[in-house]
Amino acid sequence: MVDAATIIVVDVAAIVALSIPLASPRLQSIMRARAMLHHRTKFAFH
């Protein structure tokens, strides 16, 4: 059983690992938008 917190931590770690070598402003803005959407969705359902 994997809880949501673990999934989020793994997801964030993957995003960080991807953004370090690429360092693309567009990628970072996409990830930021995705994070914002993630938070809004979480608040909407909880």
N, C-alpha and C positions, 0 to 999 in steps of 0.2 A: 504493500500500500504506500503510494507516494503522495504526500500532501502538496497543496498548492504552493506553499512557501518554498519547498525544495525545487519545484518546477521553475518558479520565478527566479530563484538564485542561479540555477543552471542556465536559464535563458539569458539573464544579465551577463553572466560569465562568458557565454558564447558571443554576445553582442560586443563586449569589451575586447575579447580576443580577435574578433573580426575587424573592429574599428582601429586597432593599433597599427597593423600592417597597411591597411588601405588608407586610413586617415582622409576619407573622402567627405567633404562637407555635405554633399547630397545624401550620402549614406547616413551620416549622423543626424541630419534633419528627418530622414525617413524613420530612423530608429526612435528619435525623440517623439515624433508624431505617433508612432506605434505604442510607445510607452504611455503617452497621454490617453490614447484610445483605450489601452489596457486598464488604466486607472478609472476612467469614466465607466467602462463596462463593469468593473468590479463594484464601484459605488452603486451603479444602477441595479445590480442583482443582489447586493447585500444592503 
